[in-house]
C-alpha cells in the first residue's frame, strides 16, 4: 500500500500545494528524505514564483500530478550536509533551480548539459530515483544532491537572487549560446516582465545594445531609465516596426501569451536569431514561406530544436548546473538581481491571480522563512 506524502520520508515538511487543476493553493503537509551522503539539506527562506508555476498548478501543459508543490527558484541556508559532500557546509547560502536529478552518466551529463539528460528529474512534478514525487520550494525545507545546488554569493540579497535560478539563467544562457553577448551586437527583448527585465540587465552587463519590444507604451520610461535599455519599440505601431526592420542581431522573446511571430522575424538582420523563452499554453502560428523566402534572411531557433531555414528559431529550456553557477557569479560581479515584490505565503492565491493578469513588477517572491508556518 502506497504511503501518504507525509509518511514517505522521515523529514517532516510543510508547504502550499495545488490539489487539482483549479490551481487553488492550500497548506500541505508532506515529507522530505533524510540527508543522504551526497545531499544538502537547507532551510528555505525565499522562493520565487515563475509563470510556469501558474501553468503547472492549473495543468495547462497537460502533465501535472497532484498534489503539486510548485517552486523552482529556491534559496536558503544549509542546515545539514551528507558525509561525502565537499562543496557545501552548514551555514552556506544556497539555491536550487529547475532540476534536482539526472542520470549523471550520459553524454549530456558529462558535457554539463544535465538539462538534456533523458532521465532529468525536475524540482517539482517529477519522479525521483526512489520513485517518489518531487516537491518544490513553496515549502519550509529542501533536500537535494549537492550537484544540483548552487552557492549564492554574499553580496546578492537572497530574496532578489531567487528568481535568477530560473529567470536569470533562462536569459543569460541564450545570450551566451547564440553569441549575442558581444559588445556591438543589437539585441531585442520582447516583453518587460519577469523574464524580460532580467534579460535587459544581463544584456546590458554584456555591453550590447538593447531594444525593448512591447505592446505597452507605458513601459517605455521603465525600460529606458530603470533598466537601461537603449531604445523602446511599440510592436503595435506599424511605422515603428517598419523603421526597425532588419536591425537586430537577435531577439529574446519572453512572452508567455500567444502572439504573432512574423513581425518579430522581420526585425532581424541576415542570419539573426529569434529565441523563444516564454511557454504559451497554446501553439504559436509560424508562417513558413517568409522564412524560406528569406525576407529578410535570418535565423529562427527553438533552443532544444533548431529549424534551419534562412532564419534560426529556438526555444530555450533549462540549462546545465555549471552554467547556472557561472550565471550566479556573473550576476554577483555585476550586481544583477531581479526587481521583486515580496509576499507572504497566505497571499499566494492572490499573487497567482495577479500573475495571470501580468500585474507584478516584476517577480513575486515568497517570504518562506518568516511567513510559512505549519501552526
N, C-alpha and C positions, 0 to 999 in steps of 0.2 A: 504494500500500500504506500502510495506516494506521501511524503511528508509535506506539511504546510510550509509556506515560505518562512514562517517564524521558527520552525523546528529543523530546517535543513542543515543549518550550521550552528556552531557554538557561540559566535559573537552576536549579541543582540543588536539590532539596528532599527532605526526609526526614520521614516521619511514620508513623502507625499507621493501617491500613485494614482494613475488613472485605472479604473476598474473595467471600463467598457468604452466603446467608440464615441460616447458622448463627450469624452475628453475631460470630464469633471475630475479634478484632483482632490483627494481627501487623505487624511492621515492613514499611515500604513505601517504596521509592524512586520519586520522580516528579520533576516539574519545574514551575517557575512561569515565566510570561512575563517578558521583560525589562521594566524600568520604563519605561512609556510617558510621553509628555509630560504627561499629567494623572494619572499614577499615583503612589502612595505605596508604597514597599517598607518593611517593618518586620520586625525580629527578633521572633518570637513568644516571649513569656516565660511566659504563662499562658493556659489555655483552660478554660472551664467545661464541665461535662457536663450537657446538657439531657436531659430524658426523651425528647424527640423524637429524640435521637441513638440511643437504645436502640431505639425503634420503627424507625428508618431502617436500622440495621445488620442488623436481622432481617427487613426488608422487610414489616413488619406493616401498612403502609399500601398496599403493592402497587405502588410505583413506584420502588423503589431500583435504582440502576445500580452495578454492581461493576466494579472495586474502588471502594470508597466510603470517603473520609477524612471523618469527621464533624467537628463543632465549629463553632458559630456564636456563641461567647462569647469572642472572641479579643482579647487585649491584648498590647502590646509597645512597643518603642521604634523610631522611624523611623531607617532606615539610608540611605535614598536617596529623593529626590523628583524628579519629572519637571520639565522646563524651564518648563512652564506652571502648575505647582502654586503656589498663592498662600497657602493657609491652613495649610500644614504645613512644617516644616523638620526637618533631621536632628537627632535627639535628643529630639524630641517624644514624649510618652506618648500612645498612640493605641489605638483599638479598632475592630473590625469585628463587626457583629452578623449578622442573618439574611439580608441581601441584599447583593449586590455589583454589581448592574446593573439597569437598566430602560431603556425607550426614550428617556426624558428629553424627549419631545415631546408626549405625550398630555395630556388634561385633568387626569388624576390626578397625573401627574408635575408639571405646572405648579402644582397645588394642594398640593405637598409630600406627596402620598399615593402615593409610589412603590410601596408595598405592594399597591396595587390596579392597578398597570400590567399590562396583559395580556401584556407581554413581560418581566416581572420575572425576574431571574436570582438564584437562591438561592446562598448562600455555599458550599454543597456539594450534590452530587447534582443539578446543573443543567447547562445548556449555555450557555457564554459566547458573546459576539459572534463569536469566531473559530472556533466550532464545537467547541471542546474542553470537556472536563468540568471543572466547578468542584470544587475540593478544599478541605476545611475546615481548622480550626485545630488538629487533633491533628497538628501539623507545626511545623517549625522556622522557616519563613519565609512571609510573606504579601505579596502584591501586590494592590492594589485601587485603583480610581479614587478620587480624593480626595473626590468627592461622597458616597461610601459609607463614609467613615472619620470617626470622631468623636474629639475631644480628650478625654483623661481628666485632670481637674484634679489638681494636685499633692497635694492633701490626701486623695485617695482611694487607698488601697493597691491596687495593680494586681490582686493575686490575688482580693481580696474584691470588687473592682469588676467583674471579668469577667462574673459572672452577671447583672449589671444589663443587659447588652446583649441579653438575652432575658427572663429572669425579671423584671427591673426594668421594662422598657418594656411588657411584657405586662400588668403590673398597674397601672402608672402611667397608661397610655393610656385604658383604660376608665373609671377613676375620674374622669378629666377629661371624656372624651367624653359620659358619661352624667350629668355634673354631680353626681357623688357625692363631690366634693371640697370641699363647702361645710360649714363648721362647723355643728353641729347635726344633720347627717344621721346616720343609723344604717346602717352597712354590715356585712353578714355576710361572712365569709371561710370557705369550705368547704375543709377540708384545711390542715394546718400543715406542708407540706413545702417543696420548693424554691421554688415559686411562692407558696404561702400565707404563709410567714413574711415574704417581701418585701412582699406585699400589705398585711399588717398594718402594717409600718413606714411605707409610703407613706401609707396611710390615716390613721395617727396623725399624721404630719407635716402632713397637710392639716387636721387638727383635728377629725376626725369620730369618732363613737362606733363602736367596732369590737367585734363578737361573732365569736369563732372557733367554727365548727361542725365537730365532729369525731366519728368513731366511737370514738376512743381517749381514755378518761378520763385516762390517764396523761400526756396532753399539756397538761392544764389549767394546771399550775404554770408550764410554759414559756410558754404563751400569755399568761398574766396578768403574770408577773414579768419574764421575759426580753424579751418583745416588746411589752409594754404594752397588750395587749388589755383592753377594759373588762369583758368577760364571756365565758363559755365555755358552749357548748351541746352536749350529747351527743346526736347525731342518732338514736341507737338508743333513747333514753329518751322514750317517748310523752308522759309528763307534762311534761317539759321542752319538748318540741316544741309541745305544745298551749298551754302558757303563753306561748310566744313568737309565736304566730300573729298575723300582721298587724302586726308591729312594725318591720319593716326597710324602708328606702327602696331598698336594692339589695343584691344578693348576688354576690360573685365566687366562682365555683365553679372551684377549681384542681385538682380530682381527675381523674387520667388513667384511672382504672378505671371500669368500668361501674357505675352506681349509680342509685337511683331519684330522679327529679326532682320528682315531685309533692309530697313533704313539704317540699321547699325552697320551692316556689312558694307554699305555704301560709303561709310566714313573712313574705311581702311585704305591705307596705301597698298601698292602692289605687294603681295605676299605678307600683308598684315594679318593679324590673328584676332579672332573673336573667341573669347574664353568664357564659357558659361559656369557661373559659380552658384547661382540660385537653383532651386529644385522645385519647379512648379508641380502642382498635383494633377495637371492635365498636359497632354502633349503640345509642344510648340510646333507651329507650322513653319516649314523651311522650303521655300520655292527653290528648286534645284537648278533650273535653267539659267538664271542670272549668275550662278556660281560657275557653271560650265562655260558660259559666255565670257566670264571674267571681266565684268564691267562694274567696278574696277577689279583688276587682279588682286588677290589677297589670299589669306589663309583662314580656314574655318576649323575650329577644334572643339571636340568634347573630350577633355583630357584623358579619360580612360580609353576612349576610342578616337581614332584620327581618321577623318574622311578627307582623303587627298583629292581635292579638286583644284581650282585656281584660287581657292580660299581655304584657310585652315580653320577648323571649328572644333572646340574642345570643351568637355565638361570636366571640371576639376573636382575630384572626390578624394578627400583624405590625403595622407602623406605618411612618410616614414618617421620613426622616432628620432633618428639622428638629426633630421632636418627640423623637427619640432623643437628640439633643444637649441639648435642653431638659431631658429627664429626668435625664441625667447631671449637668448643672449643678445641678438641684434636689437630687439626691442628695448632691452635694458640699456644698451650702449647709446641708443638714440632717444631714450625717454619716451617710447611709444606705448601708450595704453589705450584702452577703449574709453569712450565717453559713456558713462553709465548712469542708470537710475537704480539705486539700491532699494530693495523691497524686503518686507517681512514675509515669512513663509505663509502666513494666513492671507496674504494678498495675491497668492499665486493665480487663482482663477480669474481675478480681475485683470491681472497682468496679461494672461493669455488672451482675454477678450480684447485688450488694448493692442497686443501684438498683432492680432488678426487684422486690425484696422491700421497698422503701421503707426500707432500712437505711442512712440517711445523714442527718446533721444538719449543714447542711440542703441543701448543694450541694457536689458534688465539683468540685474544680478541679485540673487537671493542671499540675504544675510543669514546663513545657516547657523553659524556659531552662536548668535545672540537671540534668534527668534524661533528656531526649530526646537520644540520641546515635546517630549512624549507624555508629559503630565497633563 
